[in-house]
């Protein structure tokens, strides 16, 4: 943002002093040091050009003294974004309805897609990817800043595409492999499931070892009743990933959990403001010098002709 102003606006009061002095002050003699002072204040047989040059010189000199300046303010934002991967269960058990008290016909998967999409919309500074799993785990979306694209990908997910069973360990292996190529300082994985792993090819011991050695922070969310998922297993994973484990019995609790994670992993934004001053006094000063030199020249020429 640019702003024009004067550093010393009170200097403009000198114009009034010159006007009053030009009308009422009578110079009795010429100064040794300022031989043309009398000409600046009073002059006989003035021509329009001489008067214009005199006052142009005086006014532009005062403008220069007032120090005109253009101030520009710059903002340099350092944003510490994160790389986040959402891991969503798409097994057959996610077809279960009555998870949202406001719409009992919605199944778990539909609710999860809505909550995940809302979470994505709030993470404006982060890259987010999506891993979907059932019998197999696959990368539905690579890490991206394009939130609308990712929300469309989430909306396109369908139950049954990856099978009917649950391969949690395999989904984590896919996720950690994706994040291993990330150069972000902060990496986060959020696992959501309503079942118990019954299809993974990767053993629990191997996946825990991978999680413990990785800098990726892992949050786990079990949805449904306590009998639907293995809470102890999800807590083991979260502890290995230096994160937290949550449980959600309904859609409202799930939204609160994602909001809590969003709060815990808020992106750091450092705003630094810089101000640049461009001083313009040289331009009116130049005009003033030229005007007064011309004034003296024409005044002397007029004096000789007189």
C-alpha positions in Angstrom: 0.0 0.0 0.0 1.4 3.4 -1.0 0.7 6.7 0.8 1.9 10.2 0.0 2.5 12.8 2.7 4.8 15.4 4.0 7.2 14.8 6.9 7.1 18.5 8.0 3.7 19.9 6.9 4.0 22.8 9.3 6.7 24.3 7.0 3.9 25.4 4.7 3.2 28.2 7.2 6.2 30.0 5.7 4.1 30.7 2.6 1.9 32.9 4.7 5.0 34.7 6.1 6.3 35.4 2.6 2.9 36.7 1.5 2.5 39.0 4.5 6.1 40.2 4.2 5.8 40.8 0.5 2.9 43.1 1.2 4.1 44.9 4.4 7.8 44.5 4.8 10.0 47.3 3.5 13.7 46.4 2.9 15.9 49.4 3.6 19.0 48.0 2.1 20.4 45.1 0.3 22.2 42.4 2.3 25.8 41.7 1.5 25.1 38.0 1.7 21.7 38.0 0.0 21.9 40.8 -2.6 18.6 39.7 -4.2 16.6 39.4 -1.0 14.8 42.7 -1.8 13.9 41.4 -5.2 12.3 38.3 -3.7 10.1 40.4 -1.4 9.3 43.6 -3.3 10.0 44.6 -6.9 9.2 47.5 -9.0 7.9 47.3 -12.5 7.2 43.6 -12.2 6.4 41.6 -15.2 4.1 38.6 -15.0 6.9 36.3 -15.8 9.2 37.6 -13.0 6.4 37.4 -10.5 5.6 33.9 -11.5 9.2 32.8 -11.3 9.7 34.4 -7.9 6.7 32.8 -6.3 7.3 29.5 -8.0 10.8 29.5 -6.6 9.6 30.3 -3.1 6.7 27.9 -3.0 8.7 24.9 -4.5 11.5 25.6 -2.0 9.0 25.4 0.9 7.5 22.2 -0.6 11.1 20.8 -0.6 11.6 21.8 3.0 8.3 20.1 3.9 9.9 16.9 2.6 7.3 15.1 0.4 7.6 11.4 0.7 5.9 8.2 -0.6 5.6 5.5 2.0 5.1 1.9 0.8 4.3 -0.9 3.2 5.3 -4.4 2.4 4.2 -7.6 4.2 6.4 -10.6 4.1 4.6 -13.7 5.4 6.5 -16.8 6.4 4.1 -19.6 6.5 5.1 -22.9 8.1 2.7 -25.3 6.2 2.5 -29.0 6.8 2.2 -32.1 4.7 -0.9 -34.0 5.8 -2.3 -37.4 4.6 -5.9 -38.4 5.3 -6.2 -42.2 5.5 -9.9 -43.2 5.1 -11.5 -46.6 5.6 -13.6 -47.6 2.6 -14.4 -51.1 3.8 -18.0 -52.6 3.7 -18.5 -51.8 7.4 -18.5 -48.1 6.5 -21.9 -48.7 4.8 -23.5 -48.7 8.3 -26.1 -45.9 8.7 -27.5 -44.1 11.8 -24.1 -42.5 12.5 -25.5 -38.9 12.0 -28.4 -38.1 14.3 -29.5 -35.3 12.0 -29.8 -37.7 9.0 -30.1 -41.4 10.0 -30.0 -42.5 6.4 -26.5 -41.3 5.9 -23.9 -44.1 6.2 -20.6 -43.6 8.0 -18.6 -43.2 4.7 -20.8 -40.3 3.6 -20.4 -38.6 6.9 -16.6 -39.1 6.9 -16.3 -37.7 3.4 -18.2 -34.5 4.5 -16.1 -34.0 7.6 -12.8 -34.7 5.8 -13.8 -32.2 3.0 -14.5 -29.6 5.6 -11.1 -30.3 7.3 -9.4 -29.8 3.9 -11.1 -26.5 3.4 -9.6 -25.1 6.6 -6.0 -26.1 5.9 -5.2 -23.4 3.4 -1.4 -23.4 3.9 -0.9 -27.2 3.8 -0.4 -29.8 1.2 -2.9 -32.7 1.8 -3.0 -36.1 0.2 -5.6 -39.0 0.5 -5.1 -42.7 1.0 -8.2 -44.9 0.8 -8.2 -48.5 1.9 -10.2 -51.7 2.2 -8.8 -55.0 0.9 -6.1 -52.9 -0.6 -4.7 -49.5 0.1 -4.1 -47.0 -2.7 -3.2 -43.3 -3.1 -6.4 -41.6 -4.1 -4.6 -38.2 -4.3 -1.0 -37.2 -4.0 0.0 -34.3 -1.7 -1.5 -31.1 -3.2 -2.2 -27.5 -2.4 -5.3 -27.6 -4.7 -8.0 -27.9 -2.1 -10.9 -27.9 -4.6 -9.3 -30.7 -6.5 -8.8 -32.7 -3.4 -12.4 -32.1 -2.2 -13.6 -33.4 -5.6 -11.5 -36.5 -5.2 -12.9 -37.1 -1.7 -16.5 -36.7 -3.1 -15.7 -39.2 -5.8 -14.7 -42.0 -3.4 -17.0 -45.0 -3.4 -17.5 -48.0 -1.1 -16.5 -51.3 -2.6 -13.9 -50.0 -5.0 -11.0 -51.3 -2.9 -12.8 -54.3 -1.6 -14.8 -55.1 1.5 -12.3 -56.0 4.2 -9.8 -53.9 6.2 -6.1 -53.4 5.6 -5.0 -50.8 8.1 -1.3 -51.7 8.2 -1.0 -51.6 4.4 -2.7 -48.1 4.3 -0.1 -46.8 6.8 2.7 -48.3 4.7 1.4 -46.5 1.7 1.1 -43.2 3.7 4.6 -43.3 5.2 6.0 -44.2 1.8 4.4 -41.1 0.3 5.5 -38.8 3.2 9.1 -40.2 3.0 9.6 -38.1 -0.1 8.2 -34.9 1.5 10.6 -32.1 2.4 8.1 -30.4 4.8 9.3 -29.8 8.3 6.1 -31.1 9.7 4.3 -34.2 8.5 1.1 -35.6 9.8 -1.0 -38.7 9.1 -4.7 -39.0 10.2 -6.0 -42.6 10.1 -9.8 -43.2 10.3 -11.3 -46.6 10.5 -14.4 -48.4 11.9 -12.9 -51.9 11.8 -10.1 -54.3 12.8 -7.2 -55.1 10.5 -8.0 -58.4 8.8 -6.4 -58.1 5.4 -2.9 -56.4 5.7 0.2 -58.1 4.3 2.4 -55.9 6.5 2.7 -57.3 10.1 1.9 -55.0 13.0 5.5 -55.2 14.4 6.9 -54.0 11.0 4.4 -51.1 10.7 5.1 -50.0 14.4 8.8 -50.0 13.7 8.3 -47.9 10.6 6.1 -45.4 12.5 8.5 -45.1 15.4 11.5 -44.4 13.1 9.6 -41.8 11.1 9.2 -38.1 11.9 5.5 -38.3 10.8 3.0 -37.6 13.6 0.2 -40.1 13.6 -3.4 -39.5 14.8 -5.9 -42.4 14.8 -9.7 -42.2 14.9 -12.0 -45.1 15.6 -15.6 -44.5 14.7 -18.7 -46.4 15.8 -19.1 -48.4 19.0 -16.1 -49.7 21.0 -16.8 -53.2 19.6 -16.5 -51.9 16.0 -12.8 -51.2 16.2 -9.8 -52.1 18.3 -9.1 -49.1 20.5 -6.0 -50.6 22.0 -4.5 -51.3 18.6 -5.2 -47.7 17.4 -3.7 -46.3 20.6 -0.5 -48.4 20.1 -0.2 -46.9 16.6 -0.8 -43.3 17.8 1.7 -43.7 20.6 4.3 -45.0 18.2 3.6 -42.0 15.9 3.8 -39.5 18.9 0.2 -38.5 18.2 -3.1 -39.2 19.9 -5.9 -41.7 19.5 -9.6 -40.7 19.4 -13.0 -42.4 19.3 -16.1 -41.0 17.8 -19.6 -42.6 18.3 -21.4 -40.2 16.0 -20.9 -37.5 13.3 -20.8 -34.6 15.8 -18.0 -36.2 17.8 -16.1 -36.9 14.6 -16.3 -33.2 13.6 -15.1 -32.2 17.0 -12.1 -34.6 16.7 -11.0 -33.2 13.3 -11.5 -29.7 14.7 -9.3 -30.6 17.7 -6.6 -32.0 15.4 -6.9 -28.8 13.2 -6.3 -26.7 16.4 -3.4 -28.9 17.6 -1.6 -28.7 14.2 -2.3 -25.1 13.4 0.1 -23.7 10.8 2.5 -21.0 12.0 2.3 -17.7 10.2 4.9 -15.0 10.8 4.0 -11.6 9.3 6.8 -9.2 9.0 6.1 -5.7 7.7 8.6 -3.5 6.0 8.2 0.2 5.2 10.0 1.9 2.3 10.3 5.7 2.2 10.9 7.4 -1.2 11.8 11.0 -0.6 10.8 13.5 -3.4 12.2 16.8 -2.1 14.8 16.8 -4.9 12.2 17.5 -7.5 10.6 20.7 -6.0 14.1 21.8 -4.9 15.4 21.5 -8.5 12.4 23.5 -9.8 13.0 26.1 -7.1 16.7 26.6 -7.9 15.9 26.9 -11.7 13.0 29.3 -11.0 15.1 31.5 -8.7 18.0 31.5 -11.1 15.8 32.6 -14.0 14.1 35.1 -11.7 17.5 36.7 -10.9 18.5 36.6 -14.5 15.4 38.2 -15.9 15.4 40.7 -13.0 18.9 41.8 -13.8 18.1 42.0 -17.5 15.2 44.1 -16.7 17.3 46.3 -14.4 19.8 46.9 -17.2 17.1 47.7 -19.6 15.6 50.2 -17.1 
